[in-house]
Amino acid sequence: MDHSRTPLFTALKEHAAKNPVQFHIPGHKKGLGTDAEFREFIGDNALSIDLINIAPLDDLHQPTGVIEEAQKLAADAFGADYTFFSVQGTSGAIMTMIMSVCNPGDKIIVPRNVHKSVLSAIIYSGAKPVFVSPAQDSNVGIDHGITISSVRKALKRHPDAKAVLVINPTYFGVSANLKEIVDLAHSYNVPVLVDEAHGVLIHFHEELPMSAMQVGADMAATSVHKLGGSMTQSSVLNVNTKNGYVNPFRIQTIISMLTTTSTSYILLASLDTSRRNLALNGREMAQKTIDMAQYARQSINEIEGLYCFGEDILDGGEATYSFDPTKLTIHVRHLGITGYETENWLREHYNIEVELSDMYNILCLITPGDTTESIETLVTALRHMSKTYNNVNEINELIVKIPEIPQLSLIPRDAFYGDTEVVPFKESAGRIIAEFIYVYPPGIPILLPGEVISQDNIDYIIDHVDVGLPVKGPEDRSIQNVKVIVEADPIF
C-alpha cells in the first residue's frame, strides 16, 4: 500500500478549499459563528475541517469511502486484518473489545490492575470478571502485568471464559511474554484482547516489546494519541480475524453503538496523518525516542537519591519479559519525599508536568515530540531537586501495601444498578459496594461494584487520601461516604 497517501485528510482539505456554503452542523460554520478569541487561537484551517459525515467525507459508522481507505491503510501499517478508528479514545476501543465478545453472565479473565474502561465495559455487558493479581515489584513499588502461570491457573478453573485481557506493555513499560499467553489462551479456544494503550511505537521497532498483532492476539486497543502523534482522544482498534475468534461486523456494530454520531473529523484526520508518519518514519521516530530516553535514564541514575530502572528490570520473572525504555519511572523514595510531592515540586519550580505520581515514583513519557532541550530541562530539574532534599528528610520504608482482591458477591452490573444506600465509608466493612473507587492515573480499581468492602480496603484508601494521592470514583468526592447495596431483612 502507498503509505504516503492520506485519503481522509486530503479529502477534508479539498472540500474546505471549495469553500462550500454550509447549511449543516457544526453551527460555527468554518469559524464564523464561534468566539473571536477562540477562532484566532485555533485558526481558520482547523475550523474549516471541523465537519460532519456529509457524502464526500464518508461516515465512520458505515465507512465506504475515504474513511474506509484510511482504516485499510492503518490496518496495513499495524499488521492487522481490520483497523477501526476511535474518536472515543482507547477507552471506547477497550469497551468495544469486551462488549463484542461478552454477553450477560459470561466470564472474562482480566488483570486486577486494569483501566477503569475495562470495568465500565464489564458493567455494560453484564459480564462476570475473573480477576488475576498482577506481579508486584517490591523494589520500586509498582505493579507489572499478569504471568503465564496465573493465566494458566485461571483458564484451568474457568475454561468457559469468553476472553483473556492482557495489558501490553504496562503503564510503566514492562511486558510479559505475550506470545506465550496468546498461545495458551488459544489452546483453550479463548480469544485474547490486549490493552495496548501505551504501545503504539512497539509496532515499529524491533528492540521494543512485541505488539499484539505480531504475536497473533485477536484484538488490541492502541492509543495513537499517547505516543504516536495524533490528537487527544484519537485511537485505533486493531483486529486479527485469522484465528476465527472475533467477528469484524459485530465489532463495527459495537463500536458504532459507543461512538457519537457527530464524529470529529479533526481527530480522524490526525489518525490518518499519524498513520502516514508512523508507516513511513516509525522506526526512525522510535529510535530517536529510545536514544533520548536512554540518555535521560543514564543521567538520572547519576543523580544522588534517584533511581530509574532500565533493562535491569528484566530479572527473569514471568512478568518481566521485555521492556519499553521510553517510559522513565523515577524512584524518589531515597530523597525522603513522595512521588506526589515530586510532581508538585517540578511543577512549581520548573513548569514540568509528569504523566503520573504515586507514593514512591513519578512517570515521565519520552515520545517523538521530545527534544534535547526538554530532556535537559528534566535532568536539570531533578539535579536541583536532589540537592534540595538529599539527606534532609527521613527515608520511608518501601511498603507494597495492596489489599487482597475483594470477594465478588454480585455481578458488577447487578450491583451498579441495584438498590443502594449511603453509609460512612469508615464504617462500611462487610458491605457490598455499588460504585467504583480507583486511583487515577493510572485508573486501577481498588473496589468495584459487587465487591465486599474489607477493613484492609478502607485503610488502604484512607492512606492514599491522607497523602493527597488522587483517589476517585465515588459520588462523594471526599470519600467520607460510600454507596452500598441495601441489605434486605431475612425472610423466615
C-alpha positions as CSV (number, residue, x, y, z in Angstrom):
1,M,0.0,0.0,0.0
2,D,1.1,3.6,-0.6
3,H,1.5,5.0,2.9
4,S,2.3,8.4,1.6
5,R,-1.4,8.8,0.9
6,T,-3.8,10.4,3.4
7,P,-7.2,9.8,1.8
8,L,-9.3,11.3,4.6
9,F,-7.1,14.3,5.4
10,T,-6.7,15.0,1.6
11,A,-10.5,14.9,1.1
12,L,-11.0,17.3,4.0
13,K,-8.6,19.8,2.6
14,E,-10.0,19.6,-0.9
15,H,-13.6,20.0,0.5
16,A,-12.5,23.0,2.6
17,A,-10.8,24.6,-0.5
18,K,-14.1,24.6,-2.4
19,N,-15.5,26.8,0.4
20,P,-19.0,25.4,0.2
21,V,-22.0,27.2,1.6
22,Q,-22.9,25.2,4.7
23,F,-26.4,24.6,5.9
24,H,-25.4,21.8,8.3
25,I,-23.7,21.4,11.7
26,P,-21.4,22.5,13.3
27,G,-23.1,25.8,13.8
28,H,-19.9,27.8,13.8
29,K,-19.7,27.3,10.0
30,K,-16.0,27.4,9.4
31,G,-15.4,29.6,12.5
32,L,-17.6,32.5,11.5
33,G,-20.0,31.8,14.4
34,T,-17.5,30.9,17.1
35,D,-16.0,33.1,19.8
36,A,-13.5,35.5,18.2
37,E,-10.6,34.8,20.7
38,F,-11.0,31.1,20.3
39,R,-11.1,31.4,16.5
40,E,-7.9,33.4,16.5
41,F,-6.2,31.0,18.7
42,I,-7.3,27.8,17.0
43,G,-7.0,29.1,13.4
44,D,-9.3,29.0,10.4
45,N,-7.6,26.0,8.9
46,A,-8.6,23.8,11.8
47,L,-12.1,25.2,11.9
48,S,-12.5,24.7,8.1
49,I,-12.2,20.9,8.5
50,D,-14.4,20.6,11.6
51,L,-17.0,18.9,9.6
52,I,-19.6,16.1,9.7
53,N,-20.4,13.0,7.8
54,I,-21.6,14.6,4.6
55,A,-21.4,12.4,1.5
56,P,-17.9,13.4,0.2
57,L,-16.3,12.8,3.6
58,D,-17.7,9.3,4.3
59,D,-19.2,8.1,7.6
60,L,-17.3,6.5,10.4
61,H,-20.4,4.5,11.4
62,Q,-20.6,2.8,8.0
63,P,-17.5,3.7,6.0
64,T,-17.4,3.1,2.3
65,G,-15.1,5.9,1.0
66,V,-12.2,7.8,2.3
67,I,-12.5,6.7,5.9
68,E,-12.6,3.1,4.8
69,E,-9.5,3.7,2.7
70,A,-7.8,5.4,5.7
71,Q,-8.7,2.4,8.0
72,K,-7.3,-0.1,5.5
73,L,-4.0,1.8,5.3
74,A,-3.9,1.8,9.1
75,A,-4.6,-2.0,9.2
76,D,-1.6,-2.5,6.9
77,A,0.6,-0.3,9.0
78,F,-0.3,-2.1,12.2
79,G,-0.2,-5.6,10.7
80,A,-4.0,-6.1,11.4
81,D,-6.7,-7.6,9.3
82,Y,-9.0,-4.7,10.2
83,T,-8.5,-1.4,11.9
84,F,-11.3,0.8,13.4
85,F,-10.7,4.4,14.2
86,S,-11.9,5.6,17.6
87,V,-12.8,9.1,18.5
88,Q,-13.8,7.9,21.9
89,G,-10.2,7.3,22.8
90,T,-8.7,3.9,23.7
91,S,-11.4,3.7,26.4
92,G,-14.0,3.3,23.7
93,A,-11.9,0.8,21.9
94,I,-11.4,-1.3,25.0
95,M,-15.1,-1.3,25.7
96,T,-15.7,-2.4,22.2
97,M,-13.4,-5.3,22.5
98,I,-15.1,-6.6,25.6
99,M,-18.7,-6.0,24.5
100,S,-18.1,-7.7,21.2
101,V,-17.2,-11.0,22.8
102,C,-19.0,-11.0,26.2
103,N,-22.8,-11.4,26.8
104,P,-24.5,-11.1,30.1
105,G,-23.2,-13.6,32.6
106,D,-20.1,-14.5,30.5
107,K,-16.8,-14.7,32.3
108,I,-13.8,-12.7,31.2
109,I,-10.3,-13.1,32.7
110,V,-8.7,-9.7,33.5
111,P,-5.7,-8.4,35.5
112,R,-6.7,-6.6,38.6
113,N,-4.7,-3.5,37.5
114,V,-6.9,-2.8,34.5
115,H,-8.0,0.6,33.4
116,K,-11.4,1.7,34.5
117,S,-12.8,1.4,30.9
118,V,-12.5,-2.4,31.3
119,L,-14.7,-2.2,34.3
120,S,-17.2,0.1,32.6
121,A,-17.4,-2.5,29.7
122,I,-18.0,-5.3,32.3
123,I,-20.9,-3.3,33.7
124,Y,-22.4,-2.5,30.3
125,S,-22.1,-6.1,29.0
126,G,-23.2,-7.8,32.3
127,A,-20.0,-9.9,32.2
128,K,-18.5,-11.6,35.3
129,P,-14.8,-10.7,35.8
130,V,-12.3,-13.3,36.9
131,F,-9.5,-11.3,38.4
132,V,-5.9,-12.2,38.2
133,S,-3.4,-10.5,40.5
134,P,-0.5,-8.7,38.7
135,A,3.0,-9.4,39.7
136,Q,4.3,-6.8,42.2
137,D,7.8,-5.2,42.2
138,S,8.9,-4.7,45.7
139,N,12.0,-2.7,44.7
140,V,10.1,0.3,43.3
141,G,6.6,-0.4,44.5
142,I,4.7,-0.8,41.2
143,D,2.6,-3.5,39.5
144,H,3.7,-5.4,36.4
145,G,1.4,-7.5,34.2
146,I,0.0,-10.9,34.8
147,T,2.1,-14.1,34.4
148,I,1.7,-17.1,32.2
149,S,1.3,-19.3,35.2
150,S,-1.5,-17.1,36.6
151,V,-3.3,-17.1,33.3
152,R,-2.9,-20.9,33.1
153,K,-4.4,-21.3,36.5
154,A,-7.4,-19.0,35.7
155,L,-8.1,-20.9,32.4
156,K,-8.0,-24.3,34.2
157,R,-10.5,-23.1,36.7
158,H,-12.6,-21.2,34.1
159,P,-12.2,-22.9,30.7
160,D,-15.6,-21.4,29.8
161,A,-14.2,-17.8,29.9
162,K,-15.1,-15.8,26.8
163,A,-11.8,-13.9,26.7
164,V,-8.5,-13.1,28.4
165,L,-7.5,-9.5,28.6
166,V,-3.8,-8.5,28.9
167,I,-2.0,-5.2,29.3
168,N,0.9,-5.0,26.9
169,P,3.1,-3.1,27.8
170,T,2.0,-1.8,31.3
171,Y,1.8,1.9,32.1
172,F,5.5,1.6,33.2
173,G,6.6,-0.1,30.0
174,V,7.1,-3.7,31.2
175,S,5.7,-6.7,29.3
176,A,5.2,-10.4,30.0
177,N,5.7,-12.9,27.2
178,L,2.6,-12.0,25.3
179,K,3.2,-14.7,22.7
180,E,3.1,-17.5,25.3
181,I,-0.1,-16.0,26.8
182,V,-1.8,-15.8,23.4
183,D,-0.8,-19.4,22.5
184,L,-2.0,-20.7,25.9
185,A,-5.4,-18.9,25.6
186,H,-5.9,-20.1,22.1
187,S,-5.2,-23.7,23.2
188,Y,-8.4,-23.3,25.2
189,N,-10.2,-21.7,22.2
190,V,-10.3,-18.4,24.2
191,P,-9.6,-15.1,22.4
192,V,-7.0,-12.6,23.7
193,L,-7.8,-8.9,24.0
194,V,-4.9,-6.5,24.5
195,D,-4.9,-3.1,26.2
196,E,-2.1,-1.6,24.2
197,A,-2.8,2.0,25.2
198,H,0.9,2.7,25.8
199,G,2.3,0.6,22.9
200,V,1.8,2.4,19.6
201,L,5.6,2.6,18.9
202,I,6.2,-1.0,19.6
203,H,4.8,-1.9,16.2
204,F,7.6,0.0,14.5
205,H,10.9,-1.0,16.3
206,E,12.3,-4.5,16.8
207,E,14.0,-3.5,20.1
208,L,10.7,-2.7,21.7
209,P,8.2,-5.4,23.1
210,M,6.3,-7.4,20.6
211,S,3.0,-6.0,19.6
212,A,-0.4,-7.7,20.0
213,M,-0.8,-8.1,16.2
214,Q,2.7,-9.5,15.8
215,V,2.0,-12.4,18.3
216,G,-1.4,-13.2,17.0
217,A,-3.7,-11.7,19.6
218,D,-7.3,-11.2,18.4
219,M,-7.9,-7.5,19.2
220,A,-5.8,-4.6,20.5
221,A,-6.8,-1.1,21.6
222,T,-3.9,1.3,20.9
223,S,-3.6,4.9,21.9
224,V,-2.1,6.7,18.8
225,H,-2.6,10.0,20.6
226,K,-0.5,9.0,23.7
227,L,2.8,8.4,21.8
228,G,2.1,8.3,18.1
229,G,1.4,12.0,17.3
230,S,-2.4,12.1,16.8
231,M,-4.7,14.4,18.8
232,T,-6.0,13.6,22.2
233,Q,-9.0,11.2,22.2
234,S,-8.0,9.5,18.9
235,S,-7.1,5.8,19.0
236,V,-7.4,2.7,16.9
237,L,-8.8,-0.8,17.5
238,N,-6.7,-3.4,15.6
239,V,-8.3,-6.7,14.8
240,N,-6.9,-10.1,13.8
241,T,-9.5,-12.4,12.3
242,K,-7.2,-15.3,11.3
243,N,-7.9,-17.3,14.5
244,G,-11.7,-17.1,13.9
245,Y,-12.5,-15.9,17.4
246,V,-13.8,-12.5,16.6
247,N,-16.3,-11.1,14.1
248,P,-15.4,-7.7,12.5
249,F,-19.0,-7.0,11.6
250,R,-20.0,-7.4,15.2
251,I,-17.1,-5.2,16.2
252,Q,-18.3,-2.5,13.8
253,T,-21.8,-2.7,15.3
254,I,-20.5,-2.3,18.9
255,I,-18.0,0.5,18.2
256,S,-20.8,2.3,16.4
257,M,-23.1,1.9,19.4
258,L,-20.4,3.5,21.6
259,T,-19.5,6.3,19.3
260,T,-21.1,9.8,18.9
261,T,-22.8,10.4,15.5
262,S,-21.1,13.8,15.5
263,T,-17.7,12.3,15.0
264,S,-14.7,14.8,15.0
265,Y,-13.1,14.9,11.6
266,I,-10.2,16.7,13.1
267,L,-9.5,13.7,15.3
268,L,-10.0,11.3,12.4
269,A,-7.6,13.3,10.2
270,S,-5.0,13.3,12.9
271,L,-5.2,9.5,12.9
272,D,-4.9,9.4,9.1
273,T,-1.8,11.6,9.1
274,S,-0.2,9.9,12.1
275,R,-0.6,6.6,10.4
276,R,1.3,8.0,7.4
277,N,4.1,9.4,9.7
278,L,4.4,6.1,11.6
279,A,4.3,3.9,8.5
280,L,7.0,5.9,6.7
281,N,9.1,7.1,9.6
282,G,8.1,4.9,12.6
283,R,11.4,3.1,13.1
284,E,13.4,6.3,12.9
285,M,11.0,8.0,15.3
286,A,11.2,5.2,17.7
287,Q,15.0,5.0,17.6
288,K,15.3,8.7,18.3
289,T,12.9,8.4,21.2
290,I,14.7,5.3,22.6
291,D,18.1,7.2,22.4
292,M,16.7,10.3,24.2
293,A,15.2,8.1,26.9
294,Q,18.3,6.1,27.4
295,Y,20.4,9.3,27.7
296,A,17.9,10.6,30.3
297,R,17.9,7.3,32.2
298,Q,21.7,7.3,32.4
299,S,21.8,10.9,33.6
300,I,19.1,10.3,36.2
301,N,20.9,7.3,37.6
302,E,23.9,9.5,38.2
303,I,21.8,11.8,40.5
304,E,22.1,11.2,44.2
305,G,18.9,9.7,45.7
306,L,17.2,8.8,42.4
307,Y,16.8,5.5,40.5
308,C,15.3,4.9,37.1
309,F,15.1,1.3,36.1
310,G,16.0,0.0,32.7
311,E,17.0,-3.4,31.4
312,D,17.8,-4.4,34.9
313,I,14.1,-4.8,35.5
314,L,14.3,-7.9,33.3
315,D,15.2,-10.2,36.1
316,G,13.9,-13.4,34.6
317,G,10.5,-13.2,36.2
318,E,7.4,-14.2,34.2
319,A,6.0,-10.7,34.3
320,T,9.2,-9.0,33.2
321,Y,10.0,-10.5,29.7
322,S,10.6,-7.3,27.8
323,F,10.7,-3.5,28.4
324,D,10.0,-0.3,26.7
325,P,12.8,2.1,27.6
326,T,10.8,5.2,26.6
327,K,9.0,5.1,29.9
328,L,11.0,6.7,32.7
329,T,9.9,5.5,36.1
330,I,11.9,7.6,38.5
331,H,12.0,6.3,42.1
332,V,12.3,9.2,44.6
333,R,11.9,7.4,47.9
334,H,15.5,7.8,48.9
335,L,15.1,11.6,48.8
336,G,12.6,11.3,51.6
337,I,9.7,12.6,49.5
338,T,6.8,11.0,47.8
339,G,6.1,10.9,44.1
340,Y,3.2,13.2,44.6
341,E,5.4,15.8,46.3
342,T,7.9,15.4,43.5
343,E,5.2,16.1,40.9
344,N,4.2,19.3,42.7
345,W,7.9,20.5,43.2
346,L,8.7,20.0,39.5
347,R,5.5,21.9,38.5
348,E,6.2,24.8,40.9
349,H,10.0,25.2,40.2
350,Y,10.4,24.2,36.6
351,N,7.0,24.2,35.0
352,I,7.3,20.5,34.3
353,E,4.2,18.3,34.2
354,V,4.7,14.5,34.6
355,E,2.4,11.6,33.5
356,L,1.9,10.0,36.9
357,S,3.0,10.1,40.5
358,D,2.5,7.6,43.3
359,M,3.9,7.0,46.8
360,Y,7.4,6.3,45.6
361,N,7.7,7.3,41.9
362,I,7.0,9.6,39.1
363,L,6.5,8.5,35.5
364,C,7.8,10.6,32.6
365,L,6.9,9.6,29.0
366,I,9.6,10.2,26.3
367,T,8.0,10.5,22.9
368,P,8.9,11.6,19.3
369,G,7.8,15.0,20.4
370,D,10.7,15.4,22.8
371,T,13.9,17.3,22.1
372,T,17.3,17.5,23.6
373,E,16.2,20.7,25.3
374,S,13.2,19.1,27.0
375,I,15.3,16.2,28.3
376,E,17.9,18.6,29.6
377,T,15.3,20.6,31.4
378,L,14.0,17.4,33.2
379,V,17.5,16.3,34.2
380,T,18.5,19.8,35.4
381,A,15.3,20.0,37.5
382,L,15.9,16.5,39.0
383,R,19.5,17.5,39.9
384,H,18.2,20.6,41.6
385,M,15.6,18.6,43.5
386,S,18.2,16.1,44.7
387,K,20.4,18.9,46.1
388,T,17.3,20.3,47.8
389,Y,16.1,17.1,49.5
390,N,19.1,14.8,49.8
391,N,19.9,13.9,53.4
392,V,17.1,16.2,54.7
393,N,14.1,14.0,55.4
394,E,13.9,10.6,56.9
395,I,13.7,7.9,54.2
396,N,10.4,6.0,54.5
397,E,10.4,2.2,54.2
398,L,9.0,0.9,50.9
399,I,5.8,-0.9,51.6
400,V,3.9,-2.5,48.8
401,K,0.6,-2.3,50.6
402,I,-2.1,-3.6,48.3
403,P,-5.1,-5.3,49.8
404,E,-6.2,-8.7,48.6
405,I,-8.7,-8.7,45.7
406,P,-12.1,-8.4,47.5
407,Q,-14.7,-11.1,47.2
408,L,-17.1,-10.5,44.2
409,S,-20.5,-11.1,45.7
410,L,-22.6,-9.7,42.8
411,I,-22.0,-9.3,39.1
412,P,-20.9,-5.7,38.7
413,R,-23.8,-4.6,36.6
414,D,-26.3,-6.0,39.1
415,A,-24.6,-4.1,41.9
416,F,-24.3,-0.9,39.9
417,Y,-28.0,-0.8,39.2
418,G,-29.2,-2.4,42.4
419,D,-31.0,-0.9,45.4
420,T,-28.5,1.2,47.3
421,E,-28.0,3.3,50.4
422,V,-25.2,5.7,51.5
423,V,-23.2,4.9,54.6
424,P,-20.0,6.3,56.2
425,F,-17.0,4.9,54.3
426,K,-15.0,4.2,57.5
427,E,-18.0,2.0,58.8
428,S,-18.6,0.2,55.5
429,A,-16.6,-3.0,56.1
430,G,-18.5,-6.1,55.2
431,R,-20.9,-4.2,52.9
432,I,-21.2,-4.7,49.1
433,I,-20.1,-1.6,47.3
434,A,-22.2,-0.2,44.4
435,E,-19.7,2.2,42.9
436,F,-16.0,2.4,41.9
437,I,-13.1,3.5,43.9
438,Y,-9.8,3.8,42.0
439,V,-6.5,5.6,41.9
440,Y,-6.2,7.7,38.7
441,P,-3.8,7.9,37.0
442,P,-3.5,5.1,36.1
443,G,-7.1,4.2,36.8
444,I,-6.6,1.0,38.7
445,P,-9.5,-0.2,40.7
446,I,-9.3,-0.7,44.5
447,L,-13.0,-1.6,44.8
448,L,-15.7,-2.0,42.1
449,P,-19.4,-2.6,42.2
450,G,-20.3,-6.0,43.6
451,E,-17.3,-6.5,45.8
452,V,-17.3,-6.8,49.6
453,I,-15.5,-4.0,51.3
454,S,-12.9,-5.1,53.8
455,Q,-11.2,-3.2,56.5
456,D,-7.9,-3.5,54.6
457,N,-9.6,-1.8,51.6
458,I,-10.8,1.1,53.9
459,D,-7.3,1.5,55.5
460,Y,-5.6,1.5,52.1
461,I,-7.8,4.1,50.6
462,I,-7.7,6.4,53.6
463,D,-3.8,6.2,53.5
464,H,-3.9,7.3,49.9
465,V,-6.3,10.1,50.6
466,D,-4.3,11.3,53.6
467,V,-1.1,11.8,51.5
468,G,-3.1,13.6,48.8
469,L,-3.0,10.9,46.1
470,P,-5.8,11.0,43.5
471,V,-8.4,8.6,44.8
472,K,-11.5,8.9,42.6
473,G,-14.8,7.2,41.7
474,P,-17.4,7.6,44.4
475,E,-20.2,10.2,44.0
476,D,-18.9,11.6,47.3
477,R,-15.6,13.0,46.2
478,S,-14.4,13.5,49.7
479,I,-14.8,9.7,50.2
480,Q,-16.5,10.3,53.5
481,N,-19.5,8.3,52.4
482,V,-19.9,5.4,50.0
483,K,-22.9,3.8,48.2
484,V,-23.6,0.2,49.1
485,I,-26.2,-2.4,48.4
486,V,-29.2,-2.3,50.7
487,E,-29.2,-5.3,53.0
488,A,-32.7,-6.9,52.9
489,D,-34.2,-8.2,56.1
490,P,-34.1,-12.0,56.3
491,I,-37.4,-13.9,55.4
492,F,-38.4,-16.5,57.9
